[in-house]
């Protein structure tokens, strides 16, 4: 009788052990299936079975990597598919605003414009005081300040339509004209409804992002702003305000830090995490636009893998 009980007890332990093994295996498989894990091993397996490397299953919904020396798209995943721009919408806003303003324009911010900032937004803590327009551009780019985006849209809307009476009206005028401008410039797959990008109806593509970023990179002031770990703005009254860059590749304390990354911008909203990176290697510059990753880490893992590919590619060294 005792022997039978021992056998039953032993059987339960065996079953429990097997159950633990199965559960661990399930969790491991789920972890291993994520694009950022065992990426090189999976690439080697694909190459073994298919004879050549096929498009890697990047976590991003859409992605492109461009060699700016010849505008060649070296890596591309669903480049024409429309995605949520989130804060990357600010790139289009700034590009359009540069056609309406001078960098040294002085903008008096007020409560009405700042109050349009939605709850839960990333902010630059813009004060009710005077800013140069280039200060506000930096506030949009470095800490991704939504408050700065509304101030810029309010100011530019007043230039377009001086008779508008409220900040809301001026922002609406700005957005209407911005979308007309986007069509005129050939950004056919981009439509925006909010200057900060805090909008789930907006859409863009990595191809349009590539073009707007290339235009902005023609400005040295833009390159200077987006390349810094933190940026200190000097306001018209001589006071200063400092913002930390949201781009983890520029953070020396981060595991993702890369001294060859020289910009550009992050964006996230809801479950979409976006990233535009400018990378300098082999005496050239490479632009990576990534939209729709599922987490903050996965967008950096995707791009980090591409940076490694650039580093090791004999083709890209030419």
C-alpha positions, 0 to 999 in steps of 0.5 A: 500500500505504501509503495503504491502511494509513493508511486502516485506521489512520484508520478505527480512530481513527474507530471509537475516537472513536465508541466514546468518544462512545457510552460518554460518551452512555450515562454521561450518560443514566444520570446525567441520568435520576436524579431529582435531575438536570435536575429542572426541565427534566424537569418542564417537559417533562412539563408540555408533554406532559401539560398539567399537572405530574404527580408528580415521580419523586422518588428516595425510595420514599415521600414526603410534604410537609405544610402543618402550618397546615392538615394538607394533604398538598401532595406525596405519593408512595406514602404508604401503602407500608411502608418501612424506618424505620432510625433514624427508629424512635427517634421512636416510641421517644421518644414512647412513653418520654415516657409512662413517664418524666419528663424529669428522671429520672436513668438510671444506664447500665451496660455490660450495656445498652450492650453490646446496641449492634450493631456498625456502629451510629451511637453517641453514646458514652454513658458508664457514668454518670448521665444525665437521660432528656432527655440520652438523648433528645438523644443519640438525636436529634442524633447518632442514638446507638443506644447511647442507645436501648438505655439508654432501652429498658432503663430503661423496660422496668424501669419496665414490668416491675420483676422482669426481671433482664437488660437484654435482657429489659427491652428485649424487654418495652419493645418488646412494649409499644411495639408495643401502644402503636403500635396503640393510637395508630393507627400501624397500619402501623408495627412495630418490633423494635429500639429503635435502628432497626438492624433490617431487619424493621421497617416504617413509613410516611410517614403514621405518621411524620408523626403521630408527629413532629407529636406530638413537635413539641408539646414545646418541649424536642424542638424545641430539641434537633432544631433545633441544629447541635450539642447540649450536654447537661448531665449530673446531675453537672454535666459536659457532652457535646456531639453534632453533628447528623446533619442536613446541612441544619443544618450551616453548612459544607454545600452543603445548609445552609438556615437555615429548616430547624428539624429533625428527623432522619435515618435510614439502614440498608442501602441506604435513606436516610431523612429528616424535615425541618421547614421554616419559610417564609411564616410557616408550618411544613412537614413533609417525611417521606422514606423509601427514597432510594438515597443520602445525597445523593439524599435531600437533593436530593429534599427540597431540591427540595421546599424550593425548591417551597415557597419559590416556591409562591404557593399555599403563601404563602396 
